[in-house]
Amino acid sequence: MTDQAGALSWLVYACRSEYTVDVVEVIRRTGGTVAALVDNLEGAASDPQGDPPVLRPTDLSPALRSLPAVIPLITPGHRHTVVAQARQGGIVHFPSLIDPTAVVAASATFGEGTVINAGAIVAGEAAVHRFVHVNRGASVGHHSVLMDFSTLGPGCILAGRVRVEPGAFLGAGAVCAPKVTIGRNAIVGAGAVVIADVPPGAVVVGNPAGVVRHSEVGYGGVAVPP
């Protein structure tokens, strides 16, 4: 394993995401704490008096900006955008965050900003790249590759040597047969069974999964750029 942090004080950036509650629990299970929740959106007032406090990006002190940060956004394109915003604001430390209940092979590798949620399995020689999210109970097979900013929903199953390209999103309970490739910014619907490669930008559903449309903008209407 590489680039993993635990028992640290964290910034949780983009805290209006409903997935924030899950990410905070992962931090706590590692023995870490949340120093601040960062509200990056305009509109609603932040509460700097809470525990942890909710702060605007412009309110972060140099000490807070130096802390490890995590982005609790499931949508790949939104995650990509917010990472860029956070970096512009002086936040540069994004360790991988791995729940202690996950079963992770010693030969698996993890890039910066990755979140592995509770009960996930990451098998031998799997490569999880930058800012990937693997949600609750998902299983990543041996020698599989998850490229930057991809997302696996709860309960996804990837067999061996599956390749998930940047920005791809796999819905809850999706299953991928061995050696298939999920193309860049593709969307695999919940419960779909993928037995053949999915083209970039394709939306596939069903068993076996078939293309129902193509989307140039990716899941959630925001693609991860080349």
Secondary structure, 3 states (H helix, E strand, C coil): CCCECCCCEEEEECCCCCCHHHHHHHHHHCCCEEEEEECCCCCCCCCCCCCCCEECHHHCCHHHHCCCEECCCCCHHHHHHHHHHHHHCCCCCCCEEECCCCEECCCCEECCCCEECCCCEECCCCEECCCCEECCCCEECCCCEECCCCEECCCCEECCCCEECCCCEECCCCEECCCCEECCCCEECCCCEECCCECCCEEEECCCCEEEEECCCCHHHCCCCC
